Amino acid sequence: MQSTIFYTFKPKIISYIVQITTHSLYKEKEALISQLVDDFLSSGDLIVQGARNTIKSSNLEGEKINIKFFQKPGLFKSIIYSFFRSTKAKRSFDYANYLLEHQIPTPFPVAYTEEKNGLGLLQDSYYICKHIDYDFTIRELIHNPLFPDRNNILEQFAAFTYKMHEARVNFLDHSPGNTLIVNKGAGKYDFYLIDLNRMKFETLSIEARMDNFKKMWLSKTMVKVIAKKYAELSGQSEEKLQQLLLEKTKTFKGKITRKKYLKLKLKLMK
């Protein structure tokens, strides 16, 4: 399913080892992928410029791919990711394969790379996947109560999340911007999970399932639509799910609001 190649280079005194792991379908393009990663800073089209991560799109022999750059972690996290826990790039790749094996759409995982120094400590890492031309995310629905076909989209999103939960996926970053939505026409929509490196694979109770929606920042109207559809699929009480969803959403919103208030207060006190 995948292959791993190691490259060693020695800029000045310090030795670095770059490991690239590719999906079996992209084995023959491994050298080209590695070159695109090497040229990341000087080429490609910028999609996201974050404080810690950067995403660019590039062309791989006529195929559009996205390359996500995870910046070098601090010393403590570098030790953790090098010896005790998989890197964000590896988790993204592995989790994408798991999702696809369980028929849960996500941009196809092409490869990932990890650069380590002579002490075996992680430096930079990259995750490479196929590009998805999407139409919108859940965020647009949240901010626009008059969004076209809103309730239908929410019902299909609830069904998509139910399928994810049935596959024992607890997506810890299940938030408004992390599900890409493609309008297929005739009232049909495809959903793709992104930003995959924070997941747990476990059997989820109904309370945990409703808790997984909390970061969506749902309104009361949206809660009703999602609870009704999820109840229909799960056989649970619609009233119970609606109550749980409201409680989880309200608690989460209150927590975020308090954090923002405290930050503002501390800022004003300086």
N, C-alpha and C positions, 0 to 999 in steps of 0.2 A: 504493500500500500504506500510505503514511503521509503526514501533512501536518505542516508546522511553522509555528507562529505566534510572533511576537515581541511582547512587551508591554514598555513602558517606564514606569517610575514614578520619582519623585524625592522620597524622604523626606529632609527637611532639605536638606543640600547635595549629598550623594552620589547619583549616578544609578545605577540598577540596571536591567538588562535581563533579563527572564524569557522564556525560549524554551520552548514546549511542543510536543512532537512526539507525534502520536496515530496509532494504527493506523487505516487507512481505514474499518474497520467502526465506529469510534467518533468519526468526524469530526464528526457532528452534535451530539455530547455534549461537545465540546471545552471550551466555556465552563463547563459544569457540573463537569468534571474539574478545570479550573483553579481553580474556587471551592473544591472539596474540598481541594486542595493548600494554598490560601491559609488555610483554616480548620484545617489539620492539628493545630496545637498546642492548639487549643481544642475540638476535636470528634473523633469516631471512637472505636472501641473498641481499647484497647491489646492487642497480641498479643506483641510483643517490645520490651523496653526494654534496649538495649545501651549500652555505653560510647560507641560511635561511631554506631551506627545504631538507628533506632526504626521499628517496623512497627505500623501500625494498620489496622483494617478499617473501611470506610465503605459507605454505601448510594448507589449510582448508579442512580437511577430504578428501584428494586426489585431491582437486581443487586448482589450483595456483591462488593466489590473490596478489595484490599490496597494500601496506600500505604507504600512504604519510603523513609524519610528518611535521606539520607546527609549527615552533618554537614559543615559548612565545613572544608575541609582546611587544613593549615598553608600558609604562603607558598610553600615549595618545591613541595609537591604541587599547590598551586593553579596554579602556573605550568606544571607538567607537564601537568595535566589540561586546562588552557586552550589550550595551544599545541602540545603534542607527543603527547598520548595521549587517547583517548576517555575520558569520565568513566565512573564505575561505573554511573550510571543509564543512559547511552546503551549501554554494553556489555551490560547486563542486557536491555535492549529488543532490541538487534540479535541477541544470542545466542539469546534466546527465539524470535525469528522463524526463525533458522537451524534450531534444534532442531525446531520444528513443521514446517518445510519438509521435514525428513528423518524425519518421523513418530516423533519422540522427544518424549513428553509432558512438558509443563511448563505451569504456570499461564499462561493466555493473556495476552500483552503488550498492555496497553491504551494506555499512554502513558509518557512521561518528561518531566521538566522540568529546566531548568538556569537558575540565577540567576547572573549575572555583574555585577561592578561596572563603573564607568565606564572602568576600565583594561583591561577584558576578562578579569579574573581570576575564576575560579569561586568562588562562595560556597556556597549550599545547592543540593542537587539531590534529585530524587524519582523513584522508579520505581513505576509503577502497573500492577497485573495483576489478573486475576480471582482470586477466592478459591477454594481447594480444601478441601472438607471431607474430611480424610483420617482414617484409623483409627490409624496408627502409623508409625514410621520404623524404619530398620535398628537404631537404638540399642536399642530394646526387645528385639530378638532377641539382641543381643550380651550384654546383662545378664541374660537369662533363658534358660538352656539348655532349659527345659521349655516355651518359648513355643509355643502351638498351631500346628501345621502348619509348624514352623520350617524343616525341610529343603526342603519344597516351595517355600516363599517364597524361600529362598536360591537354589534352582535357577532360579526365574523372575527373580530379581534378577541372576543371572549372565547369563541370556539378554538381559535389558534392557541390561546393561553391554556385552555383546558387540555388540548392535545399535548402541549409542552409539559404540563404537570403530570399527565398520565405516563409520560416517558421518563418520569422521575427527575425532571429538570427543575431546580430551584434557581432561577436567574436572578441573582442578587442585584443586578443593575437594570431591572425591568422598569425603565423610566421612559418618559415621553419621546426622547430623541433616539432611543435604541431599538426601535422597530421601524424598518423602512416599509412603506406600503406602495404597491404597484397596482394601479387601476387597470384591470383586465377588460373592462367594459361589461355591459349588461348586468351591472350590479354585483360583479365578482371582483374580489381583491386578493392579492397575494401579500403575505407578510414575511419579512426577513429579519432575523435577529442579528444585531451587530454589537461590537464592543463586548466580546465574549469572555474576557479573562477572569470574571468573578462569577462562578457558578458552583453549586453543590448538586450532587446526584444522590437523591434520597426519596423515600416515600413520603409524600406530603399529606398531612392532615388537612381537613377542610379549613381549619383556622389558619394554617400556614399558607394554604393556597390563596385565601383572601388577603392575608398579610402581604403576599407577593405583588398585589396590585397597588399597594399604598403609595409608591413613588410616582404613580401616574397622575396624581394631583386631580382626582376625579371630582366633578361637581355632583350634587345630589341627583340630578337628572341622569347623568352618565352612570352613576352607581346603580340606579334602578334598571337601566337597560342591560348592563353587564350581569347583574345579579340574576335577572330573569333568564337570560340565555344560559348562564353557567348552571343554574338550577335545573333547567331543562335537560342539559347534557349529563349532569352528575347525579340526578335523582334526589338532590338535596332540597330542603325547603327554601323557596324563593324568599320568604320573609326572613328566615335565619341568615341567608347569605347577604341580603340587603343590610341587615343590622350589623353583621360582622364587617362588611365592606365600609359602611359609614363610620364605624368605630375605628377601624384601622386607618382610614383616610384622615379622619379628624385628629387622631393622635399624632400622625406623621406631620400634618400641616401645622399643628400647634408646636411641635418640636422645632421645626424649621423656622417658624415665626419667632420663637423665643431666641434661637441662635442669632437670627438677624438683628433682633432688638439689642441683645447683649453686645454684639460686635459694634453696632452703632453707638451704644452708650460708652463703650470703652474708647472708641475713636474720639468722641466728643470730650472725654475726660483728659485726653492727652494735651 
